[in-house]
Amino acid sequence: MFRPRGIADLAGRCVGIWGYGVEGRATEALLHDSVERLVIVDDHSRDEHVLTTTEGGLEALRQCDVVMKSPGIPRRRADVRDLESRGVVVTSTLSLWLADADRTRVAMVTGTKGKSTVTSLITFILNATGLPARSAGNIGIPPYSVVDDGGFLIVETSSFQAVDITDAPAVVVVTSLGSDHLDWHGDLDTYQRDKLSLTTTAGDHVTVASDEASLRAREDQLGGDVQWIHTGDSELRLALGLVGSHNDRNVQVALAAAAALSGHLEAQLRDAALAHARSFVPLAGRLSVVAVAGDITFIDDGLATNPLPTIAALEAVVGDIALIVGGSDRGVDYEPLATAIAQRGHVHLVAMPTVGERIAEQVRERVPDISVVIADNMSQAVSAARELLSRGGTVLLSPAAPSFSQYHNWEERSADFSRVVRALLNS
């Protein structure tokens, strides 16, 4: 059976692109002049040259030799399995791109929380040392859209993407392991196995793993030359302007990964990062201060799309908190978040659709007298959060859920939070 090893193997073939978002458009640009025929399909598209899955699109995909599936389409979905049963190869552009790439210059970063921060940190550390590096992947741009300048490529990799990858980059980083995307993977065990599958792909590689209980419990599922990171670096974290002691470990993981990828000593990389620390720009949506009005601080942690980063945010922020949560429901277990809220205390809850009320119910089971406000939109949520902090504190957007129930992506949700905050303060 024909199975492509890289992009070059698609020449002369009929290739389907299933999913016409950022990755699908980048794949179209990559393959436009190199395959015999392109079939582009999306579940919901209004582009004239794109077929709709349920209106002839799936049948068209059945006629393809290879289908490049968007990461957002679950691998175990019935229509995906139908294609494979008919002999159609279903893979991802990321997997085929990686097979062709100079993998000695590639690191891939995954984890339930911290992967965006660590991706940006590795890139910064290498650049500070004078080594050209770029961030790509889930952090913003597909790596196959990046011009190859001979530098290093640091690819944030979701669990959706990890499951299709067959060749290992030089370095794989695992920042954490919790619960997420259960609607896509089916259950917690499958989600965690799919995420860790990135570490067991073919080829010699180093796996840099944060030494935490959830990862140690699955130590037997880690592949590559595993380097456990036990400590953190608070001095460098503070110099970089990162909020929260949980980032001490993220900084140390990034240093170890940059060393493994570049061959430079960690001490040399650290010195360079300290020397250039003022030029580091923390990620938007990751514990970013939007405004301070009197004794109330407004913080955007919109990148927190599952419970783990929200728990970390609760630990990082001091004083009273009005916590805004909610988003689309992926079937995640919110008991750890409810427990963290109960143990921390001094938390008011503002619940947004669709999962916010479920989170509130679990918190109420532990803290029956907690202040809870149900809000339909961001304007209501921010206004309610401010009113709950009569003695001052922090309005914290840390949703613990993805944005898709009301927004296209986390950036749009964070931008709306910032817009509403500024409008409220200027009114």
Secondary structure, 3 states (H helix, E strand, C coil): CCCCCCHHHHCCCEEEEECCCHHHHHHHHHHCCCCCEEEEEECCCCCCCCEEHHHHHHHHHHCCCEEEECCCCCCCCHHHHHHHHCCCEEECHHHHHHHHCCHHHEEEEECCCCHHHHHHHHHHHHHHCCCCEEEEECCCCCHHHCCCCCCEEEEECCHHHHCCCCECCCEEEECCCCCCCHHHHCCHHHHHHHHHHHHHCECCCEEEEECCHHHHCCHHHCCCEEEEECCCCHHHHHHCCCCCCHHHHHHHHHHHHHHHHHCCCHHHHHHHHHHCHHHCCCCCCCCEEEEEECCEEEEECCCCCCHHHHHHHHHHCCCCEEEEECCCCCCCCCHHHHHHHHHHCCEEEEECCCCHHHHHHHHHHHCCCCCEEECCCHHHHHHHHHHHCCCCEEEEECCCCCCCCCCCCHHHHHHHHHHHHHHHHHC
